[in-house]
Amino acid sequence: MARRSHFTDLCCIACSELEDLGAGEREGWLSDPSLLATLHPQALALAHTSLSLLLLLPLDPSSSRRRTTVRPSLSAEEGRISAIEWLPFADLLTIALGSSAGFLLIYSLAGDLIHKQLVHPGRILRLRFREKRGESLLDAAGAAASSEELCVILPGVVARFDGSDIQSLFRRWLEEEGSRAWNNRFTTEDGDDSPYGRIPFQLWSVSKYGSCLDAAIVGIMPPPLLELQSSQRYYCAITVGENAVISAFRLSEDRNRSIVGAILSKVVPVTFSTLASFSKMIWRTEQSFSKNPRVVLQPFAKASPLTCLKDSPRKGEKLAVSPSGTLAAITDSLGRVLLLDTQALVVVRLWKGYREASCLFIEALINKDRASTSSNYTGQRKNDYSLCLAIHAPRKGIIEIWKMRTGPRLLTVPCPKGSIILQSSSRSVASNSSSYNPLEAFLLNGDSGQLSVLNTSIG
């Protein structure tokens, strides 16, 4: 009997352009920490941090799009590529880059620079794009929340961009795509990073328990007690880092949410200004600042610590969030995987023995016989799928599938050495419009260049 395959091959990305990223030089080149990868149903993006090189590979052979190599023109002050992420907006698609100096750059699929701006000084550790489909998110005031957002993670800092603001800028760029005046206007005298100025965003400091290595905004939460009520939203952020394996914060859109904060925001600046003036009168010294006066850093909004888990010498490394944002999987430096309930802020499950592991949430059809059997329905519904966690253990050479939250291990799949697991930033459109499109995991084999999808039918 033929051995069952748990993967379905999609395409092969092998091409001569991959040699610039180190393909073919050694076995397991794809596992290089300097190599970054992000997946979309239409394309795969690979970047090398030290080479400042970005490669865009279309996945559909019948597509008219060509492979594109982008070499961002980053100065020494702007750093090098440190994070990449696809930004899909319905029929629009762009690629976002984060630099080691805190700059956010947005490129088109043709490699044209659309936007560049400074988020915050520091290395951008990760870019997270999140979209919500088929669900209605309401904030504390009952207003509909944005369905798309981009989170920028820096050491101890979290920034949030509303998807509608990025999409609006991209559409304006498309209207002037045929005009070369757009690129020429990037060098303006007033210091703007793009012709249409900066994209508005919120910024929070989450360094209460030390610098973070990864973080995510997992959803909207109610306002705290004794706070001024308004139409502003509050977000829940989960961070992992070296000092605190897990920590959680309540993020406010308004910098002056509490009464104490309102008083301090008025008193502290006046006091500091008075002391500075008095110091100048005594010492009569003139200080010279090397900082560029055109660069004005955005002040932090209020971030209130909620909880913290310290377990030295363990260090939090990576974070994966479920589609609804109610669960988060955290990997640490000693091979432990923790499952966190982001609403109750408690660890509900723990796995051991997974060093250098990567986790992704997927939706699987565990039993086909229990799927929808209605004669009037031909496709699969969301309720037919179960939420699972895929744990890739590269040292063991396997991928394990566990049912959430307390279910058993459903499957153990061997995978080639030097492979990585990826998840698309946007779900592909189902061939049958009446069928639900589940969240899937993909495997990229660095030696063969084969991209495969993990079958969602288990058992």
C-alpha positions as CSV (number, residue, x, y, z in Angstrom):
1,M,0.0,0.0,0.0
2,A,1.3,3.4,-1.0
3,R,2.4,5.7,1.9
4,R,0.0,8.5,2.6
5,S,1.4,12.0,1.9
6,H,0.4,14.7,4.3
7,F,1.5,17.5,2.0
8,T,0.3,18.7,-1.4
9,D,2.9,20.2,-3.6
10,L,2.1,23.7,-4.9
11,C,5.1,24.9,-6.9
12,C,8.9,25.0,-7.0
13,I,10.6,28.3,-6.4
14,A,14.1,27.2,-7.6
15,C,15.6,29.9,-9.7
16,S,19.0,31.6,-10.4
17,E,18.0,34.6,-8.3
18,L,18.1,32.5,-5.1
19,E,21.8,32.2,-5.4
20,D,22.1,35.8,-4.3
21,L,20.5,34.7,-1.0
22,G,22.9,31.8,-0.4
23,A,20.9,29.0,-2.1
24,G,23.2,26.1,-3.1
25,E,26.1,27.2,-1.0
26,R,25.4,24.9,1.9
27,E,22.7,22.5,3.1
28,G,20.0,24.1,5.2
29,W,20.7,27.6,3.9
30,L,17.0,28.5,4.4
31,S,17.4,28.1,8.2
32,D,20.0,31.0,8.3
33,P,18.8,33.6,10.9
34,S,19.8,36.3,8.5
35,L,17.2,35.1,6.0
36,L,13.6,36.4,6.3
37,A,10.5,34.9,4.5
38,T,6.9,35.9,4.3
39,L,4.2,34.2,2.2
40,H,1.1,35.3,0.3
41,P,-1.2,33.1,-1.9
42,Q,0.2,35.0,-4.9
43,A,3.9,35.4,-4.1
44,L,6.7,34.6,-1.7
45,A,9.1,37.2,-0.4
46,L,12.7,36.4,0.8
47,A,15.1,38.9,2.2
48,H,18.7,38.8,3.5
49,T,19.4,41.2,6.4
50,S,23.1,41.6,5.9
51,L,22.9,41.9,2.2
52,S,19.9,44.3,2.2
53,L,18.4,42.3,-0.6
54,L,14.7,41.5,-1.2
55,L,13.4,38.9,-3.7
56,L,9.8,38.7,-4.8
57,L,8.8,35.4,-6.4
58,P,5.3,34.9,-8.0
59,L,3.8,31.5,-7.2
60,D,1.5,31.1,-10.1
61,P,3.3,30.0,-13.2
62,S,0.6,31.3,-15.4
63,S,0.9,34.8,-13.9
64,S,2.3,37.6,-16.0
65,R,4.3,38.8,-13.0
66,R,8.0,38.4,-13.0
67,R,10.6,37.7,-10.3
68,T,11.7,41.0,-8.8
69,T,14.9,41.8,-7.0
70,V,14.8,44.9,-4.7
71,R,17.9,46.5,-3.2
72,P,16.6,49.2,-0.8
73,S,18.6,52.4,-0.9
74,L,19.1,52.6,2.9
75,S,21.8,54.9,4.2
76,A,24.0,54.0,7.2
77,E,21.6,56.0,9.5
78,E,18.6,54.1,8.1
79,G,20.1,50.7,8.8
80,R,19.4,47.4,7.0
81,I,16.5,45.1,6.4
82,S,15.4,43.5,9.7
83,A,11.7,42.4,9.0
84,I,9.4,41.9,6.1
85,E,5.6,41.4,5.8
86,W,3.0,41.3,3.0
87,L,0.2,43.9,3.2
88,P,-2.8,42.5,1.3
89,F,-5.9,44.8,0.9
90,A,-8.6,43.1,-1.2
91,D,-7.3,43.5,-4.8
92,L,-4.2,45.4,-3.7
93,L,-0.9,43.9,-2.6
94,T,2.3,45.6,-1.3
95,I,5.3,44.5,0.7
96,A,6.5,46.2,3.9
97,L,10.1,46.3,5.1
98,G,11.4,47.2,8.6
99,S,14.9,48.4,9.1
100,S,17.4,48.0,11.9
101,A,17.2,51.8,12.5
102,G,13.4,51.9,12.9
103,F,12.3,52.8,9.4
104,L,9.2,51.4,7.7
105,L,9.3,51.1,3.9
106,I,6.5,50.0,1.6
107,Y,7.2,48.7,-1.9
108,S,5.0,47.6,-4.8
109,L,5.3,44.2,-6.5
110,A,7.4,45.9,-9.2
111,G,9.9,47.1,-6.7
112,D,8.8,50.7,-6.6
113,L,9.2,52.6,-3.3
114,I,5.8,53.8,-2.2
115,H,6.4,55.1,1.2
116,K,9.2,55.5,3.9
117,Q,9.0,56.9,7.4
118,L,10.6,56.6,10.8
119,V,8.5,54.7,13.3
120,H,10.9,54.9,16.3
121,P,14.7,54.6,16.8
122,G,15.7,51.0,17.2
123,R,15.7,47.7,15.4
124,I,12.4,46.6,14.0
125,L,12.1,43.0,15.2
126,R,8.9,42.0,13.4
127,L,6.0,43.3,11.3
128,R,2.6,41.7,11.9
129,F,-0.3,42.1,9.5
130,R,-3.6,41.0,10.8
131,E,-7.0,40.8,9.1
132,K,-10.4,39.8,10.4
133,R,-12.9,38.2,8.1
134,G,-16.5,37.3,8.8
135,E,-16.3,38.6,12.4
136,S,-17.6,41.9,13.8
137,L,-15.2,43.5,16.3
138,L,-16.7,46.2,18.5
139,D,-14.8,48.5,20.8
140,A,-15.9,49.7,24.2
141,A,-18.2,52.4,22.7
142,G,-19.9,50.0,20.3
143,A,-18.2,51.3,17.2
144,A,-16.9,48.9,14.5
145,A,-13.2,48.3,14.8
146,S,-10.8,48.3,11.9
147,S,-10.6,44.9,10.2
148,E,-6.9,45.3,9.2
149,E,-3.9,46.5,11.1
150,L,-0.1,46.4,10.9
151,C,1.9,46.1,14.1
152,V,5.5,47.1,14.2
153,I,7.5,45.5,17.0
154,L,10.7,47.0,18.4
155,P,12.7,46.2,21.6
156,G,10.3,47.4,24.3
157,V,8.1,49.3,21.8
158,V,4.8,48.5,19.9
159,A,3.4,50.6,17.1
160,R,0.0,50.1,15.4
161,F,-0.9,51.3,11.9
162,D,-4.6,51.2,10.8
163,G,-5.0,49.2,7.6
164,S,-7.3,51.8,6.1
165,D,-4.6,54.5,6.3
166,I,-2.0,52.3,4.5
167,Q,-4.6,51.3,1.9
168,S,-5.6,55.0,1.3
169,L,-1.9,55.9,0.6
170,F,-1.5,53.0,-1.7
171,R,-4.5,53.9,-3.8
172,R,-3.3,57.5,-4.1
173,W,0.1,56.1,-5.3
174,L,-1.7,54.0,-7.9
175,E,-3.5,57.1,-9.2
176,E,-0.1,58.6,-9.9
177,E,1.7,55.4,-10.9
178,G,2.3,56.6,-14.4
179,S,3.9,59.9,-13.2
180,R,7.6,60.0,-12.5
181,A,7.1,63.0,-10.4
182,W,6.2,60.7,-7.4
183,N,9.6,59.3,-7.0
184,N,11.2,62.7,-7.6
185,R,9.2,64.2,-4.7
186,F,10.7,61.8,-2.2
187,T,13.6,64.3,-1.6
188,T,11.7,67.2,-0.2
189,E,13.2,70.0,1.8
190,D,10.8,69.7,4.7
191,G,12.0,66.2,5.7
192,D,8.8,64.3,4.8
193,D,9.4,60.7,4.0
194,S,6.7,60.5,1.3
195,P,4.8,62.9,-0.9
196,Y,1.7,62.6,1.3
197,G,3.5,62.9,4.6
198,R,3.5,60.3,7.4
199,I,1.0,57.6,7.9
200,P,-0.7,58.1,11.3
201,F,0.0,55.4,13.9
202,Q,-0.2,54.7,17.7
203,L,3.0,54.1,19.7
204,W,3.4,52.5,23.1
205,S,6.3,51.6,25.4
206,V,6.1,48.1,26.7
207,S,9.4,47.9,28.4
208,K,8.1,47.8,32.0
209,Y,9.5,44.3,32.4
210,G,12.5,44.6,30.1
211,S,13.0,44.6,26.4
212,C,10.8,42.3,24.3
213,L,11.9,40.0,21.5
214,D,8.4,39.6,20.0
215,A,4.9,41.0,20.6
216,A,1.4,41.2,19.2
217,I,-1.8,43.1,19.7
218,V,-4.3,40.3,20.2
219,G,-7.6,42.3,20.3
220,I,-9.7,44.9,21.9
221,M,-10.4,44.9,25.6
222,P,-12.7,46.9,27.9
223,P,-11.5,50.1,29.6
224,P,-10.2,49.8,33.2
225,L,-12.0,50.9,36.3
226,L,-11.7,54.6,37.4
227,E,-10.7,55.7,33.9
228,L,-12.2,58.5,32.0
229,Q,-14.7,56.9,29.5
230,S,-14.6,58.0,25.9
231,S,-14.9,56.6,22.4
232,Q,-11.2,55.7,22.4
233,R,-10.3,52.0,22.1
234,Y,-8.1,49.9,24.3
235,Y,-6.0,47.0,23.0
236,C,-4.4,44.0,24.7
237,A,-0.8,43.4,23.8
238,I,1.2,40.3,24.6
239,T,5.0,40.5,24.7
240,V,7.8,37.9,25.2
241,G,11.4,38.7,26.1
242,E,14.5,37.9,28.0
243,N,13.5,39.2,31.4
244,A,9.9,38.2,31.3
245,V,8.8,35.1,29.4
246,I,5.3,36.5,29.0
247,S,3.8,39.9,29.9
248,A,0.6,41.6,29.0
249,F,-0.4,45.3,28.6
250,R,-3.5,47.4,28.2
251,L,-2.9,49.9,25.4
252,S,-4.8,53.2,25.3
253,E,-5.2,55.3,22.2
254,D,-5.1,58.5,24.3
255,R,-2.0,59.6,26.1
256,N,-4.0,61.3,28.8
257,R,-6.5,58.6,29.9
258,S,-6.2,58.7,33.7
259,I,-6.6,61.6,36.0
260,V,-3.1,61.2,37.3
261,G,-1.8,61.0,33.8
262,A,-3.6,64.2,32.9
263,I,-2.1,66.0,35.9
264,L,1.4,64.7,35.2
265,S,1.2,65.7,31.5
266,K,0.6,69.3,32.6
267,V,2.9,69.6,35.6
268,V,6.0,67.7,34.4
269,P,6.7,69.6,31.2
270,V,6.3,73.0,33.0
271,T,8.6,71.8,35.9
272,F,11.2,70.5,33.5
273,S,11.1,73.7,31.4
274,T,11.6,75.8,34.6
275,L,14.5,73.8,35.8
276,A,16.2,73.9,32.4
277,S,15.9,77.7,32.2
278,F,17.2,78.0,35.8
279,S,20.2,75.8,34.9
280,K,21.0,77.9,31.9
281,M,21.0,81.0,34.0
282,I,23.5,79.5,36.5
283,W,25.9,77.8,34.2
284,R,25.4,80.0,31.2
285,T,26.3,77.2,28.8
286,E,25.2,76.6,25.3
287,Q,24.4,73.0,24.4
288,S,24.6,71.8,20.9
289,F,22.3,68.9,19.8
290,S,23.4,66.6,17.0
291,K,19.9,65.4,16.5
292,N,18.3,66.4,13.3
293,P,15.7,69.1,14.2
294,R,13.4,67.9,11.4
295,V,12.9,64.5,13.0
296,V,10.2,64.7,15.7
297,L,9.6,61.5,17.5
298,Q,6.0,60.6,18.3
299,P,5.3,60.5,22.1
300,F,4.2,57.3,23.6
301,A,0.5,56.6,24.5
302,K,-0.4,55.0,27.8
303,A,0.4,51.3,28.3
304,S,-0.7,49.8,31.6
305,P,0.9,46.5,32.7
306,L,-1.6,43.7,33.4
307,T,0.5,40.7,34.3
308,C,4.0,39.2,34.0
309,L,5.6,35.8,34.1
310,K,9.3,35.6,35.0
311,D,11.0,32.2,35.1
312,S,14.7,32.7,34.9
313,P,16.8,31.5,33.1
314,R,14.0,30.9,30.5
315,K,13.6,33.6,27.9
316,G,10.6,34.1,25.6
317,E,11.6,33.9,21.9
318,K,8.6,33.8,19.5
319,L,4.9,34.3,19.6
320,A,2.1,33.0,17.4
321,V,-1.5,34.2,17.7
322,S,-4.7,32.3,16.9
323,P,-7.1,33.8,14.2
324,S,-9.5,35.1,16.9
325,G,-6.7,36.4,19.1
326,T,-7.9,34.4,22.1
327,L,-4.9,32.0,22.2
328,A,-1.2,32.6,21.9
329,A,1.6,30.1,21.6
330,I,5.0,31.1,23.0
331,T,8.3,29.3,22.5
332,D,11.2,29.9,25.0
333,S,14.9,29.4,25.0
334,L,14.8,26.0,26.9
335,G,12.5,24.2,24.5
336,R,9.2,24.9,26.1
337,V,5.9,25.8,24.3
338,L,3.3,27.6,26.4
339,L,-0.4,28.1,25.4
340,L,-1.7,31.4,26.7
341,D,-5.4,32.3,27.1
342,T,-5.1,36.0,26.1
343,Q,-8.5,36.9,27.7
344,A,-7.9,35.3,31.1
345,L,-4.1,35.9,30.8
346,V,-3.3,32.4,32.2
347,V,-1.2,29.6,30.7
348,V,-3.6,26.7,29.9
349,R,-1.2,24.2,28.4
350,L,2.5,23.5,28.2
351,W,4.8,21.3,26.0
352,K,8.4,20.4,26.7
353,G,11.3,19.2,24.5
354,Y,10.9,21.6,21.5
355,R,14.1,23.5,21.1
356,E,14.3,26.1,18.3
357,A,10.6,25.3,17.5
358,S,8.2,27.4,15.5
359,C,4.4,27.4,16.0
360,L,1.5,28.2,13.8
361,F,-2.3,27.9,14.4
362,I,-4.2,26.0,11.7
363,E,-7.8,24.8,11.1
364,A,-8.1,21.1,10.3
365,L,-10.9,18.8,9.3
366,I,-10.4,16.1,11.9
367,N,-13.1,13.7,10.8
368,K,-14.7,14.0,7.4
369,D,-17.6,11.8,8.4
370,R,-18.7,14.5,11.0
371,A,-18.6,17.2,8.4
372,S,-21.7,18.9,7.2
373,T,-24.0,16.3,5.5
374,S,-26.9,18.6,4.6
375,S,-28.2,17.9,1.1
376,N,-28.5,21.6,0.4
377,Y,-24.9,22.3,1.3
378,T,-22.0,21.1,-0.9
379,G,-19.0,22.9,0.8
380,Q,-17.4,22.9,4.2
381,R,-18.4,25.4,6.8
382,K,-16.3,27.0,9.5
383,N,-17.8,24.8,12.2
384,D,-16.6,21.7,10.4
385,Y,-13.0,22.7,11.2
386,S,-11.2,22.5,14.5
387,L,-8.5,24.9,15.7
388,C,-5.1,23.1,16.0
389,L,-1.5,24.1,16.8
390,A,1.3,23.0,14.4
391,I,4.6,22.7,16.2
392,H,7.7,22.4,13.9
393,A,10.6,20.9,15.7
394,P,13.6,21.2,13.3
395,R,15.9,19.2,15.6
396,K,13.5,16.2,15.5
397,G,12.7,16.8,11.8
398,I,8.9,16.6,12.5
399,I,5.8,18.7,12.6
400,E,3.2,17.8,15.2
401,I,-0.5,18.8,15.1
402,W,-2.3,19.3,18.4
403,K,-6.0,19.9,18.9
404,M,-6.8,23.0,20.9
405,R,-7.2,23.7,23.7
406,T,-6.7,20.4,25.6
407,G,-7.0,17.9,22.7
408,P,-4.6,15.1,21.9
409,R,-1.8,15.0,19.3
410,L,-3.5,14.3,16.1
411,L,-0.6,13.8,13.7
412,T,3.2,13.6,13.5
413,V,4.6,14.5,10.0
414,P,8.3,14.0,9.1
415,C,9.8,17.0,7.2
416,P,13.1,17.4,5.4
417,K,16.1,19.0,7.1
418,G,16.5,22.7,6.3
419,S,12.7,23.3,5.9
420,I,10.7,26.1,7.4
421,I,7.0,26.4,8.0
422,L,5.1,29.5,6.8
423,Q,1.6,30.9,7.0
424,S,0.0,33.2,4.5
425,S,-0.7,36.8,5.5
426,S,-4.0,36.5,3.7
427,R,-6.2,33.5,3.1
428,S,-6.5,32.4,-0.5
429,V,-9.8,32.6,-2.2
430,A,-11.7,29.3,-2.2
431,S,-12.5,27.7,-5.5
432,N,-16.1,27.2,-4.3
433,S,-17.5,30.4,-3.0
434,S,-19.8,28.6,-0.6
435,S,-16.9,26.8,1.0
436,Y,-15.0,28.0,4.0
437,N,-11.3,28.7,3.5
438,P,-9.4,27.3,6.5
439,L,-6.2,28.6,7.9
440,E,-3.3,26.5,6.5
441,A,0.4,25.9,7.1
442,F,2.9,25.7,4.4
443,L,6.3,23.9,4.2
444,L,9.2,25.4,2.2
445,N,12.0,22.9,1.4
446,G,15.3,24.9,1.1
447,D,17.2,22.1,-0.7
448,S,14.6,21.3,-3.4
449,G,12.8,24.7,-3.5
450,Q,9.4,22.9,-3.2
451,L,6.5,24.7,-1.6
452,S,3.9,22.5,-0.1
453,V,0.7,22.9,1.9
454,L,-0.2,20.7,4.9
455,N,-3.4,18.8,4.2
456,T,-6.2,20.0,6.4
457,S,-8.0,16.7,6.5
458,I,-6.8,14.6,9.4
459,G,-8.1,11.1,10.3
